[in-house]
Structure formats: structure tokens, C-alpha cells
């Protein structure tokens, strides 16, 4: 009963080339012509039918940003490397390693690396979850009506 | 719909005194007379009824160790700071930052800091889960029959 019933390895190491973890598929975000995201990689570190949550690692290159989106499911984020800003609802905040960020349901959010520095973070999410919604043109205009959010979206946070 | 419906703060910072995160209760493990754990603190970083998983941060002082236990639910662990060894099933391994450790169901496990260095790690767990079992004297003797496990449990891993 105390033997390891999981196929695959119990302990996995970060790759020597510093591009992420061994034996974990590195998934580049595709580029988006609307500019809703750019230069992000994603790795699912833990996912198992016996785990109700999933833990993913995102790395945003300098000047890159994750998708501006919202959804029913929550995000729980731990900043691990680098520096940047995030938008959560109407709040724009500088973020750095060890910061904890909670993204509640149906809340617009985006994570942006600094211009000269990447941003790496872990994100806990429910294994079963709904698909993200992207903003309509009208919703994007409503967000940009807030000058702090407009500055964030243009890559020039206060 | 995009306002923040969560009471409490969206972004939380690590405390300046380096004892953990602000506004997150720091829970010392109690000491155990059987020596099954020692010198560990625990912080639940993310827990919400809308999250099926929970993310906790454990810090094991130099020479300390977490409870030797097993249970139905899984653990998914990311080593963040320091150095040490872990036991998972019958495997003893050195662990260091960025290592990923999977603890399958019903698998004996323990995390030990080095003698002169603490060990900090994140642990993803299902929000709903069963209570851990501690080993009986007989089960402990069976584990110690393996010389590598005996060395690990005595704080002298190979």
C-alpha cells in the first residue's frame, strides 16, 4: 500500500538549460493579432485525476503579457521570478517575487512582464473549469476609459 | 461583473521580517513526542470554497522534519528555498529549489531540512481530503528495515 502507484517519476528537476522543468511540455502561447497576449510559455507542473486542482508555471518574456480575460473559475497566483504589473478587476499593481494574487470569478485580469525583465509565476486553478472570455471591443474601451488601466494595457503602468 | 467580489485583498505581500506572508496565519506544527515531526511552520496561502485545491507554504527549520504519514489524498510539492531530503514510498532523494515532488495516495512521506539549512516548499492539496495516518510501531520498524530509509529517518541520509 505504500508503494508508488503513479506511473512516471516522483521527483522531477528543473532543466539545466533553465527553459523550465524536465519532462514537462513547454507550451508557447500563440501570438494574438488583437494584442490580447504576447510572449508567454506555460507548463502544467501537476495535473492528475486524483487532484482537484492543477498547478501551472507561466513565464512571460520581457515586454510580454498574458491574455486579458475573465471566467467563472478563480486563479491563485504566486509570483516567483522577475517583475511586472498585474490588472485584477480595476486594480493595477506592481508585482514581484513572493507576492500572492487572487483573481476572483468573472474578473478581468492580465499579467505583464516589465519592459526589460521577464515575469514567472505559479497559478493554481481548478482541474475542471470553464473557458475564458475575451473582452469585446466595447468592454475593452470601457476598461481603457480608466487612465490607470489604459496605461497598464499600453505597457506604461504608473 | 468585473468588480472584485472577494472580501480581503487581491494582492498580498511577503512580510518584511521574512517570517512569511502578511495576513496569513503562521501555524507552528506542535512538537511530537514520538519524533514523527519537528520544527515546521505552515501557512495556507490560498483557500476558498470556489477553489477545489488549496496551496500551503511549509517552512522546516534546520534539522526539522514534517510528519511521517500517509493518506488517500495526493500532494504536489514545489521546493522553493533551502535544501533537504524527502522520503516518498521507499525512495529517499535530495531536494533543492525548483524540484517537483509528487506524493501519490497511500504513500509514506516525509520532508527533512538539512542539518544546517532550512527547507521551504509549496504544497498543493485537495481542499476536501481525508485525515493523515501515522505509522504504527510495526510499520515504522518495517520502514527502518531499509537501510537508506533508516538513515533518512535518523537525519543522516546518504
Interface residues (C-beta under 8 A of the other chain):
Chain A: X1 X2 X3 X4 X5 X6 X8 X9 X10 X11 X12 X13 X14 X21 X45 X46 X48 X50 X51 X52 X53 X54 X55 X70 X73 X74 X76 X78 X86 X88 X89 X90 X91 X93 X95 X98 X99 X100 X101 X102 X103 X104 X105 X106 X107 X108 X122 X124 X125 X126 X127 X128
Chain B: X1 X2 X3 X4 X5 X6 X8 X9 X10 X11 X12 X13 X14 X21 X45 X46 X48 X50 X51 X52 X53 X54 X55 X70 X73 X74 X76 X78 X86 X88 X89 X90 X91 X93 X95 X98 X99 X100 X101 X102 X103 X104 X105 X106 X107 X108 X122 X124 X126 X127 X128
